[in-house]
């Protein structure tokens, strides 16, 4: 039997859905890696254009959208990454973004072992 935690499965599902949806929207496909160690790490890689370095933190602000994603056809409301980080933080974790040297972006969801939402 799995240990009981304060995790909110639907919220975590929304967090992961937002990260994967962004990868598919901006990079056409997503590659996911899972690391189970001292912390649970889920990496979502895409092959899109990445994010300008100066905007890597700003994209977590509610309603912030990069110029390239302003079209309703290609961009959302600007809430997906904000929601993803809020959910991660509510579970004692975080979401980090980094541009990949070969191109594209990696979104990393880190959650402590044992879950426990705050």
C-alpha positions in Angstrom: 0.0 0.0 0.0 1.3 3.5 -0.9 2.1 5.8 2.0 -0.5 8.5 2.7 0.5 12.0 1.8 -1.2 15.4 1.7 -0.8 15.4 -2.1 -3.7 16.6 -4.3 -3.7 14.3 -7.3 -5.9 16.5 -9.5 -3.7 19.5 -8.9 -0.6 17.5 -9.7 -2.2 16.3 -12.9 -3.0 19.9 -13.9 0.6 20.9 -13.2 2.0 18.1 -15.4 -0.6 18.7 -18.1 0.3 22.3 -18.3 4.1 21.5 -18.6 3.5 18.8 -21.3 1.0 21.0 -23.2 3.5 23.8 -23.3 6.2 21.5 -24.6 3.9 20.2 -27.3 2.5 23.6 -28.3 5.9 25.3 -28.6 8.1 22.3 -29.5 5.7 20.0 -31.3 6.6 17.1 -29.1 7.6 16.4 -25.5 10.1 13.9 -24.1 9.6 13.1 -20.4 12.2 11.8 -17.9 11.5 10.7 -14.4 14.0 10.5 -11.6 13.1 9.0 -8.2 15.7 9.8 -5.6 15.8 12.1 -2.5 13.2 14.1 -4.5 11.0 13.2 -7.3 12.1 15.0 -10.5 10.1 15.0 -13.7 11.8 16.7 -16.7 9.7 17.7 -19.7 12.0 18.5 -22.7 10.8 20.1 -25.9 12.6 21.0 -29.2 11.0 24.5 -29.6 12.7 27.9 -29.6 13.3 28.1 -25.9 12.7 31.2 -23.8 14.9 34.3 -23.8 17.1 34.2 -20.6 15.6 37.4 -19.3 12.1 35.9 -19.4 12.8 32.6 -17.8 11.3 33.7 -14.4 8.7 36.2 -15.9 6.9 33.4 -17.7 5.7 32.2 -14.2 3.9 35.5 -13.7 0.1 35.2 -14.2 -1.0 36.4 -17.7 2.6 37.0 -18.9 3.1 35.8 -22.5 6.0 36.0 -24.8 5.5 38.1 -27.9 5.8 34.9 -30.1 2.9 33.4 -28.2 0.5 36.3 -28.3 -1.7 34.8 -31.0 -4.8 33.0 -29.6 -4.0 30.2 -32.2 -0.6 29.5 -30.7 -0.7 30.8 -27.1 -2.9 30.3 -24.1 -4.0 32.6 -21.4 -0.6 33.0 -19.8 -1.7 31.1 -16.7 -0.3 27.5 -17.3 3.2 28.0 -15.9 1.9 30.1 -13.0 -0.5 27.4 -12.0 2.2 24.7 -12.4 4.5 26.5 -10.1 1.8 27.3 -7.6 0.8 23.6 -7.5 4.4 22.5 -7.1 5.0 25.0 -4.3 1.8 23.9 -2.5 3.4 20.4 -2.4 6.7 21.7 -1.1 8.4 21.6 -4.5 9.1 23.9 -7.5 9.1 24.2 -11.2 12.3 25.3 -12.9 12.9 26.2 -16.6 16.2 26.1 -18.5 17.1 26.4 -22.1 18.8 23.3 -23.6 22.2 23.9 -25.2 21.1 21.9 -28.3 17.9 24.0 -28.5 14.5 23.7 -26.8 13.5 24.0 -23.2 13.4 21.8 -20.2 10.8 22.2 -17.5 11.7 20.4 -14.3 9.1 19.6 -11.6 10.7 18.8 -8.3 8.7 17.4 -5.5 10.0 16.2 -2.1 9.6 12.5 -1.2 6.6 12.0 1.0 4.5 14.7 -0.7 2.8 16.7 2.0 1.0 19.8 0.8 1.2 22.9 2.8 
